[in-house]
Amino acid sequence: MSDSRRLGVAVVGAGYWGPNLIRNFRIAEDWDLVAVCDLDVDRAQRVLGERSGVDVHADLAEVLSRDDVDAIAIATPARTHQDIALAALHAGKHVLVEKPLAESVAQGSTMVDLARSQGLVLMADHTYCYTPAVLKIRELVEAGELGDILFVDSVRINLGLVQPDVDVFWDLAPHDLSILDFILPGGLRPTGVSAQGGDPLGAGKPCVGYLTMPLPGGAIAHVHVNWLSPTKIRQMVIGGSRRTLVWDDLNPQQRLSVYDRGVDLAQQSVDSSDDRAAATISYRLGDTWAPALPEREALGAMVAEYAACIRDQRASRTDGEAGLRVLSVLEAASASLADGGALVDAGLSTPELEAV
C-alpha cells in the first residue's frame, strides 16, 4: 500500500458514537470517508449533511463489496460487533470496533483469530487511551517516575442513562479497564476479580458497582461505577512506591497532579537472637507538580493510529488482545456477581490467552 494514498473508510452505525467517528475521519489527513452504513438512512444523511458527497448505505454487503473501502469502523451495539467484524474481515477489510470489543471473550477471540489469519488490523476503540492525559500517565509509569504501582482507585460516576441491554459494569467499566490495561506494565492481568453491585431502583440489573482486582506483586485496583450519582466524577488515583498521581478528567486546568508524598516502610531487626522484625514507618512530604498537556481530541489521535497500523502492518496500542483482556475482566465480574461477590479467576494468566 502506498504511504501517499489516503485510505478509504466506511463507518458502520450513525447513532450515538458514529457521528464522532464520522467527524474525525472526515478531517483526518490519512483517511477518505467514502461511506456510512446505517439501517436508518435518513439519520445517516442528517449526520453527514445534504452536500457531503459521502455515500449512504443501508446494506452492509454493499459497503464491503466496494473496492474503495480499505477499512471500516463499527459503532453499533455490542451484540452486533462479531457478525459485522467477521463479515468485514472475510471481505479483506481492516476493522476498528467501538468498546466493548464483543459480547464475550469467545466472540472476541474468534475476531482476533480471523484478523490474524487474514493479516488484517483489528483495533479496539479504547478512546481514553489516546487522550493526552492517559498517554502522559503511561509515559510516567514506563519511566519509573511513580515507582512500583501499589494501588489504583478509579471513580466513574454520574446521573446517567440506565441502559436497556447491559448493566453499569459493561456500560462504564470498559473505559477504566482499558485505561488500566494501557498504563499497567504487562497490561491488565489481575489475579482475581470481585464485583459487588446494587440495584436500588429495581431496574433488574446493577446500577451501582464496585470492582476489586488484586494485581500481581501485591498491588490492588478498585473501580467504582455508578449511574445514580447526582455528582459527576471522573477521577483515578495511581499510588506508587515513589510518587502518587491523581487524574481529574473534569479539571481542564490541571488534569494531572503528581505528589511526591507517601509512606516508606523499612524492616528492622528487633532481637538478633530470633527472626522477629519491626516496621519503621516514615512519611515522605515532597512537592506536587502538574505535567503540561497538549490540547487535542483523542479520536483524532486514534484514527491516526489506525491508519499507521494499516500502513506499517503492525498491531495497534489498543489491539484485539487489549479488547480481550477487558472482556475477560467483564466476564469475571459478571461471574462474581452471580456468586455473591466471590473472587473469580479472569483467566488472564493462562497460556491460551497469553498466546492470543
JODAJO-V737846 format. One record per helix or strand. SS is the DSSP state (helix for helix, strand for strand). FROM is the first residue (numbers start at 0). TO is the last residue. If there is no record, write none. Layout:
SS:FROM:TO
SS:FROM:TO
//
This chain:
strand:6:11
helix:17:26
strand:30:36
helix:40:47
strand:54:56
helix:59:63
strand:70:73
helix:77:89
strand:93:97
helix:104:117
strand:121:124
helix:126:129
helix:131:141
strand:148:158
helix:167:182
strand:192:197
strand:207:213
helix:215:217
strand:219:225
strand:227:239
strand:243:247
strand:255:268
strand:276:288
helix:297:311
strand:318:318
helix:319:337
strand:343:343
helix:350:353
//
